[in-house]
Amino acid sequence: MYDNDIGYDLSACLEYSEQSFDAADIKKVLATVEGVRDEYNWHWVIELKNGKFIYMTGGCDYTGWDCQSWANSTIYNTGAEAVNAAPLHLVAKLTSQLVTTLNKTNNQLVGEVLKEKYPIHNGYWD
């Protein structure tokens, strides 16, 4: 079974390539570079529920994750450290996604605080 919150490829990768964490440990996927079977690896920057960050790369053959697949992951203290573990040609793309994701998260948190502190009715906040 695949977790829709983290996407098919990461979910399948974790199912077939044992790591030091699993899908249940993931708080949010912060950045992704999509791979191509038998050609290019996938790359993920992941935030764990324990506050740590993961840089993970993995790939599979043309038949999919359940036949021949591979993955490596390393745990970091910050998202920036995780992004910087990626190959140099991917750092800018992953950094851009990381900043966008974190900004969306921060904006959502600010919106929730504002809704709680200044309740407005008639659907203005909804």
C-alpha positions in Angstrom: 0.0 0.0 0.0 1.3 3.4 -0.9 1.1 6.6 1.1 -0.5 9.3 -1.0 0.8 12.1 1.2 4.4 11.3 0.2 3.8 10.1 -3.3 4.0 6.8 -5.1 7.7 6.7 -5.8 9.0 7.6 -2.3 6.4 5.3 -0.7 7.5 2.4 -3.0 11.1 3.2 -2.6 10.8 3.0 1.2 8.8 -0.2 0.9 11.5 -2.0 -1.1 14.7 -0.4 0.1 15.2 -0.5 3.8 16.2 2.7 5.4 16.7 4.0 9.0 13.2 5.5 8.9 9.9 4.6 7.2 6.9 6.5 5.8 5.2 6.8 9.2 8.2 8.9 10.4 7.8 11.5 7.6 6.3 14.9 8.6 6.7 16.4 5.1 8.4 16.0 1.8 10.1 19.3 1.3 11.7 18.9 -2.1 11.7 16.3 -4.9 13.6 15.8 -8.2 11.7 13.2 -10.2 13.7 10.3 -11.6 13.2 8.1 -14.6 13.3 4.4 -14.4 16.6 2.9 -15.6 18.0 6.4 -16.3 18.0 9.0 -13.5 17.6 8.6 -9.7 14.9 10.3 -7.7 16.1 12.8 -5.0 14.1 13.8 -1.9 14.6 16.2 1.0 12.4 15.1 3.8 11.4 16.5 7.2 10.9 13.8 9.9 8.5 14.1 12.8 11.4 14.1 15.2 12.7 17.4 13.7 15.6 15.8 11.7 16.0 16.1 7.9 16.9 13.5 5.3 18.5 13.7 2.0 17.6 10.5 0.1 18.3 9.3 -3.4 17.0 6.2 -5.0 16.2 4.5 -8.3 14.7 1.4 -9.9 14.9 -0.5 -13.1 12.3 -0.4 -15.9 10.1 -2.9 -14.1 9.6 -0.7 -11.0 10.5 -0.5 -7.4 9.5 -4.1 -6.5 12.0 -5.8 -8.8 15.4 -4.0 -8.7 15.7 -0.8 -6.7 18.2 1.0 -4.6 18.2 3.9 -2.2 20.5 5.7 0.2 19.6 8.3 2.8 21.5 10.4 5.4 20.1 12.2 8.4 20.9 15.9 8.9 20.0 18.5 11.6 18.7 21.1 9.1 17.0 21.2 5.7 19.9 23.3 4.3 22.4 20.5 5.3 20.2 17.9 3.6 19.9 20.0 0.4 23.7 20.6 0.3 24.2 16.8 0.4 22.7 16.6 -3.1 24.9 16.7 -6.3 25.8 20.2 -7.1 23.7 20.4 -10.2 20.5 19.7 -8.2 21.2 22.0 -5.2 19.5 25.1 -6.7 16.4 23.2 -7.7 16.0 21.5 -4.3 16.8 24.8 -2.5 14.1 26.6 -4.4 11.5 23.9 -3.6 12.6 23.8 0.0 12.2 27.6 0.4 8.8 27.5 -1.4 7.5 24.7 0.8 8.7 26.3 4.0 7.2 29.7 3.0 3.8 28.0 2.4 4.0 26.2 5.7 4.9 29.5 7.5 2.1 31.3 5.7 -0.4 28.6 6.8 0.7 28.9 10.4 0.4 32.6 10.3 -3.1 32.3 8.8 -4.1 29.8 11.6 -2.9 32.2 14.3 -4.8 35.1 12.7 -8.0 33.1 12.4 -7.8 32.2 16.0 -6.9 35.7 17.3 -9.2 37.6 15.0 -12.2 35.4 14.1 -14.1 36.9 11.1 -17.4 35.4 10.1 -19.3 35.1 6.8 -16.6 33.0 5.1 -13.8 35.7 4.9 -11.2 33.3 6.3 -12.5 30.2 4.6 
